[in-house]
Amino acid sequence: MAKKVEKQLKLQVPAGKATPAPPLGPALGQAGINIGEFVNQFNDATKEMMGDIIPVVINVYDDRSFDFILKTPPASSLLLKVIGQKSGSGKNLVKKIGKVSQKQLEEIAEQKLQDLSANDVKAGAKIIAGTARSMGIETE
């Protein structure tokens, strides 16, 4: 008989740097997860992606066991990494913070294709371009 999923948590955690400290520890503790075990498994699984924020979906079962699924980093953080900025523009229509080429948009879309609701890389690049515009990044 399959285990019943009791809770599902969606968190964004720095790759390879998960700690039991807030905000991660309390969220896991409330769900009844062994915090140390999750931190060790997550850090082992994401040590190659250091520096990225990794969205993770954690399924907690009725016997307090868990598993997790790693997603690709958010498009906004990938765009910021490409242009070398720390944050987006507060006034995206007035103040532009950088430019990205169509090739760079397609590379990001290719990386995120499994998490996007697009059928191909070209359509994914349009989605990423929309994110870039909302952050004050010009697209070429």
Backbone as CSV, one residue per row, in Angstrom:
resi,resn,N_x,N_y,N_z,CA_x,CA_y,CA_z,C_x,C_y,C_z
1,MET,0.840,-1.185,0.000,0.000,0.000,0.000,0.885,1.248,0.000
2,ALA,0.529,2.201,-0.827,1.311,3.435,-0.937,1.102,4.307,0.291
3,LYS,2.150,5.029,0.631,2.063,5.944,1.767,1.209,7.145,1.389
4,LYS,0.493,7.681,2.370,-0.374,8.817,2.135,0.398,10.115,2.397
5,VAL,0.343,11.043,1.441,0.988,12.344,1.613,0.154,13.157,2.586
6,GLU,0.773,13.552,3.687,0.075,14.318,4.710,0.197,15.817,4.465
7,LYS,1.396,16.270,4.109,1.640,17.688,3.836,2.569,17.819,2.652
8,GLN,2.497,18.983,2.021,3.426,19.297,0.943,3.939,20.711,1.184
9,LEU,5.251,20.837,1.321,5.877,22.135,1.558,6.582,22.596,0.292
10,LYS,6.494,23.890,0.005,7.219,24.478,-1.116,8.097,25.574,-0.535
11,LEU,9.410,25.372,-0.638,10.373,26.306,-0.066,11.418,26.688,-1.094
12,GLN,12.084,27.821,-0.857,13.228,28.217,-1.670,14.423,28.301,-0.739
13,VAL,15.432,27.479,-1.011,16.569,27.322,-0.118,17.862,27.544,-0.904
14,PRO,18.853,28.244,-0.316,20.142,28.385,-1.003,20.801,27.014,-1.194
15,ALA,21.277,26.759,-2.387,21.873,25.457,-2.718,23.111,25.191,-1.879
16,GLY,23.158,24.020,-1.258,24.311,23.586,-0.485,24.494,24.300,0.832
17,LYS,23.583,25.198,1.195,23.739,25.990,2.409,22.532,25.899,3.333
18,ALA,21.779,24.832,3.261,20.622,24.673,4.130,21.101,24.461,5.561
19,THR,20.457,25.163,6.506,20.780,25.008,7.927,19.483,24.860,8.701
20,PRO,19.555,24.320,9.910,18.340,24.183,10.719,17.838,25.515,11.273
21,ALA,18.556,26.595,11.027,18.166,27.909,11.537,16.920,28.420,10.806
22,PRO,16.223,29.391,11.399,15.077,29.980,10.708,15.498,30.565,9.372
23,PRO,14.664,30.577,8.372,13.269,30.185,8.334,13.042,28.710,8.014
24,LEU,14.092,27.979,7.640,13.934,26.586,7.213,13.561,25.665,8.370
25,GLY,14.276,25.748,9.480,14.070,24.846,10.618,12.643,24.832,11.142
26,PRO,12.073,26.014,11.464,10.693,26.017,11.973,9.674,25.471,10.975
27,ALA,9.875,25.765,9.679,8.940,25.258,8.658,8.972,23.734,8.614
28,LEU,10.177,23.160,8.694,10.303,21.700,8.664,9.807,21.087,9.971
29,GLY,10.097,21.744,11.090,9.675,21.231,12.398,8.165,21.150,12.519
30,GLN,7.462,22.159,12.022,6.000,22.155,12.079,5.407,21.028,11.237
31,ALA,6.119,20.661,10.189,5.633,19.583,9.325,6.001,18.209,9.888
32,GLY,6.836,18.161,10.925,7.208,16.890,11.543,8.353,16.183,10.846
33,ILE,9.175,16.933,10.123,10.307,16.348,9.403,11.538,16.356,10.290
34,ASN,12.361,15.316,10.176,13.655,15.302,10.851,14.523,16.350,10.154
35,ILE,14.746,17.474,10.827,15.409,18.631,10.213,16.836,18.299,9.789
36,GLY,17.597,17.662,10.650,18.989,17.332,10.341,19.105,16.422,9.135
37,GLU,18.218,15.453,9.043,18.237,14.522,7.912,17.944,15.254,6.602
38,PHE,16.922,16.148,6.620,16.606,16.899,5.405,17.772,17.792,4.997
39,VAL,18.355,18.513,5.961,19.459,19.430,5.668,20.618,18.672,5.018
40,ASN,20.976,17.513,5.569,22.076,16.726,4.998,21.769,16.248,3.583
41,GLN,20.571,15.705,3.371,20.194,15.217,2.041,20.137,16.349,1.030
42,PHE,19.564,17.484,1.421,19.442,18.629,0.507,20.821,19.172,0.139
43,ASN,21.680,19.356,1.131,23.014,19.897,0.856,23.827,18.959,-0.035
44,ASP,23.699,17.646,0.171,24.393,16.685,-0.698,23.880,16.753,-2.137
45,ALA,22.562,16.916,-2.287,21.962,16.928,-3.624,22.248,18.225,-4.386
46,THR,22.537,19.314,-3.663,22.681,20.609,-4.332,24.086,21.199,-4.249
47,LYS,25.072,20.418,-3.833,26.405,20.991,-3.652,27.029,21.486,-4.959
48,GLU,26.617,20.964,-6.127,27.145,21.425,-7.407,26.504,22.743,-7.838
49,MET,25.386,23.123,-7.254,24.653,24.324,-7.662,24.878,25.494,-6.708
50,MET,25.986,25.499,-5.974,26.255,26.546,-4.983,26.041,27.938,-5.567
51,GLY,25.422,28.802,-4.786,25.194,30.177,-5.212,23.799,30.423,-5.756
52,ASP,23.073,29.383,-6.091,21.712,29.533,-6.614,20.694,29.319,-5.506
53,ILE,19.526,29.909,-5.684,18.385,29.635,-4.820,17.612,28.508,-5.504
54,ILE,17.377,27.426,-4.782,16.726,26.256,-5.368,15.332,26.075,-4.755
55,PRO,14.281,26.167,-5.581,12.951,25.815,-5.084,12.879,24.301,-4.864
56,VAL,12.277,23.901,-3.768,12.164,22.485,-3.446,10.730,22.193,-2.993
57,VAL,10.179,21.086,-3.459,8.849,20.633,-3.042,9.067,19.403,-2.171
58,ILE,8.617,19.489,-0.913,8.823,18.405,0.049,7.483,17.736,0.322
59,ASN,7.422,16.426,0.088,6.235,15.643,0.417,6.473,14.961,1.755
60,VAL,5.575,15.229,2.724,5.672,14.615,4.047,4.577,13.555,4.132
61,TYR,4.977,12.328,4.470,4.026,11.218,4.533,3.522,11.003,5.950
62,ASP,2.463,10.187,6.082,1.831,9.980,7.387,2.748,9.318,8.410
63,ASP,3.792,8.602,7.983,4.732,7.993,8.937,5.935,8.911,9.202
64,ARG,5.801,10.196,8.876,6.813,11.246,9.070,8.058,11.076,8.192
65,SER,8.002,10.209,7.218,9.087,10.138,6.253,8.820,11.224,5.209
66,PHE,9.807,11.507,4.382,9.646,12.566,3.397,10.487,12.267,2.169
67,ASP,10.141,12.941,1.082,11.009,12.994,-0.087,10.881,14.398,-0.657
68,PHE,11.826,14.763,-1.505,11.762,16.105,-2.055,12.156,16.117,-3.521
69,ILE,11.631,17.124,-4.215,11.887,17.303,-5.641,12.540,18.667,-5.809
70,LEU,13.690,18.694,-6.460,14.389,19.949,-6.715,13.909,20.543,-8.033
71,LYS,13.672,21.832,-8.042,13.282,22.552,-9.256,14.477,23.367,-9.743
72,THR,14.326,24.029,-10.881,15.391,24.888,-11.384,15.291,26.248,-10.693
73,PRO,16.404,26.991,-10.611,16.366,28.307,-9.964,15.352,29.226,-10.636
74,PRO,14.815,30.202,-9.897,13.848,31.132,-10.492,14.462,31.897,-11.669
75,ALA,13.632,32.229,-12.645,14.102,32.954,-13.828,14.717,34.292,-13.427
76,SER,14.147,34.942,-12.429,14.675,36.244,-12.010,16.105,36.133,-11.508
77,SER,16.422,35.105,-10.736,17.791,34.970,-10.233,18.756,34.605,-11.359
78,LEU,18.311,33.823,-12.337,19.167,33.503,-13.483,19.438,34.747,-14.331
79,LEU,18.422,35.589,-14.499,18.605,36.830,-15.254,19.573,37.764,-14.536
80,LEU,19.431,37.892,-13.237,20.328,38.757,-12.470,21.768,38.263,-12.543
81,LYS,21.947,36.949,-12.547,23.291,36.380,-12.656,23.902,36.711,-14.021
82,VAL,23.085,36.670,-15.085,23.574,36.961,-16.435,24.039,38.413,-16.552
83,ILE,23.272,39.360,-15.973,23.642,40.775,-16.122,24.552,41.268,-14.999
84,GLY,24.779,40.446,-13.990,25.705,40.808,-12.927,25.157,41.807,-11.927
85,GLN,23.869,41.777,-11.665,23.251,42.675,-10.685,22.772,41.884,-9.472
86,LYS,22.507,42.605,-8.378,22.021,41.951,-7.169,20.497,41.944,-7.081
87,SER,19.844,42.963,-7.667,18.384,43.012,-7.624,17.859,43.729,-8.868
88,GLY,16.571,43.573,-9.079,15.927,44.201,-10.219,15.671,45.678,-9.959
89,SER,15.164,46.377,-10.985,14.867,47.800,-10.880,13.564,47.980,-10.107
90,GLY,13.534,48.941,-9.218,12.295,49.249,-8.491,11.290,49.938,-9.389
91,LYS,11.793,50.612,-10.431,10.935,51.332,-11.382,11.270,50.825,-12.777
92,ASN,10.691,49.701,-13.140,11.087,49.003,-14.361,10.819,49.780,-15.644
93,LEU,9.879,50.702,-15.657,9.595,51.452,-16.872,10.558,52.622,-17.052
94,VAL,11.072,53.152,-15.946,11.912,54.339,-15.989,13.390,53.992,-15.926
95,LYS,13.754,53.119,-15.023,15.167,52.814,-14.771,15.484,51.398,-15.247
96,LYS,16.342,51.295,-16.249,16.765,49.992,-16.764,18.087,49.617,-16.108
97,ILE,18.244,48.327,-15.763,19.462,47.909,-15.051,20.401,47.073,-15.906
98,GLY,20.013,46.732,-17.115,20.892,45.939,-17.962,20.192,45.465,-19.222
99,LYS,20.940,44.717,-20.033,20.411,44.170,-21.287,20.748,42.689,-21.376
100,VAL,19.831,41.935,-21.982,20.099,40.531,-22.296,19.782,40.297,-23.766
101,SER,20.555,39.431,-24.381,20.347,39.124,-25.795,19.345,37.977,-25.938
102,GLN,18.873,37.788,-27.144,17.949,36.687,-27.421,18.624,35.346,-27.138
103,LYS,19.902,35.244,-27.443,20.644,34.006,-27.200,20.682,33.680,-25.703
104,GLN,20.908,34.715,-24.865,20.935,34.506,-23.413,19.553,34.093,-22.900
105,LEU,18.491,34.700,-23.448,17.128,34.322,-23.064,16.864,32.859,-23.406
106,GLU,17.323,32.422,-24.580,17.112,31.034,-24.989,17.910,30.067,-24.118
107,GLU,19.118,30.463,-23.690,19.908,29.610,-22.801,19.207,29.429,-21.460
108,ILE,18.657,30.523,-20.917,17.924,30.441,-19.642,16.673,29.589,-19.824
109,ALA,15.953,29.792,-20.935,14.735,29.022,-21.208,15.049,27.535,-21.343
110,GLU,16.179,27.220,-21.972,16.579,25.818,-22.128,16.836,25.180,-20.757
111,GLN,17.471,25.934,-19.878,17.758,25.439,-18.526,16.472,25.235,-17.725
112,LYS,15.479,26.116,-17.917,14.251,26.069,-17.137,13.098,25.363,-17.847
113,LEU,13.333,24.798,-19.012,12.246,24.271,-19.835,11.352,23.274,-19.102
114,GLN,11.929,22.438,-18.241,11.109,21.443,-17.534,10.123,22.078,-16.559
115,ASP,10.411,23.295,-16.061,9.528,23.963,-15.106,8.636,25.025,-15.751
116,LEU,8.824,25.297,-17.038,8.013,26.298,-17.728,6.811,25.642,-18.403
117,SER,5.790,26.447,-18.624,4.623,25.938,-19.347,4.761,26.290,-20.828
118,ALA,5.881,25.896,-21.405,6.156,26.169,-22.813,6.483,24.861,-23.522
119,ASN,6.171,24.820,-24.810,6.410,23.610,-25.586,7.817,23.521,-26.149
120,ASP,8.432,24.672,-26.386,9.777,24.672,-26.943,10.593,25.837,-26.382
121,VAL,11.847,25.914,-26.774,12.765,26.917,-26.232,12.358,28.330,-26.659
122,LYS,11.866,28.492,-27.888,11.453,29.826,-28.367,10.317,30.387,-27.509
123,ALA,9.325,29.550,-27.219,8.209,29.992,-26.380,8.690,30.262,-24.954
124,GLY,9.609,29.433,-24.463,10.184,29.643,-23.136,10.952,30.945,-23.065
125,ALA,11.652,31.300,-24.145,12.405,32.555,-24.189,11.475,33.754,-24.094
126,LYS,10.272,33.649,-24.667,9.294,34.737,-24.560,8.829,34.906,-23.121
127,ILE,8.653,33.802,-22.408,8.261,33.867,-20.999,9.371,34.524,-20.178
128,ILE,10.611,34.134,-20.432,11.755,34.701,-19.715,11.895,36.182,-20.057
129,ALA,11.634,36.562,-21.314,11.703,37.968,-21.721,10.679,38.800,-20.957
130,GLY,9.506,38.263,-20.717,8.486,38.963,-19.928,8.951,39.191,-18.500
131,THR,9.603,38.199,-17.933,10.158,38.348,-16.593,11.230,39.432,-16.592
132,ALA,12.078,39.424,-17.619,13.146,40.425,-17.718,12.562,41.839,-17.797
133,ARG,11.537,42.027,-18.609,10.917,43.353,-18.735,10.352,43.820,-17.403
134,SER,9.736,42.923,-16.666,9.135,43.319,-15.382,10.207,43.650,-14.334
135,MET,11.441,43.218,-14.571,12.550,43.506,-13.652,13.348,44.746,-14.067
136,GLY,13.009,45.352,-15.205,13.740,46.512,-15.691,14.959,46.136,-16.510
137,ILE,14.939,44.967,-17.133,16.031,44.515,-17.984,15.567,44.601,-19.430
138,GLU,16.354,45.280,-20.267,16.011,45.395,-21.676,16.344,44.106,-22.409
139,THR,15.515,43.765,-23.396,15.788,42.576,-24.217,16.090,43.036,-25.639
140,GLU,17.043,42.348,-26.269,17.444,42.705,-27.643,16.838,41.744,-28.630
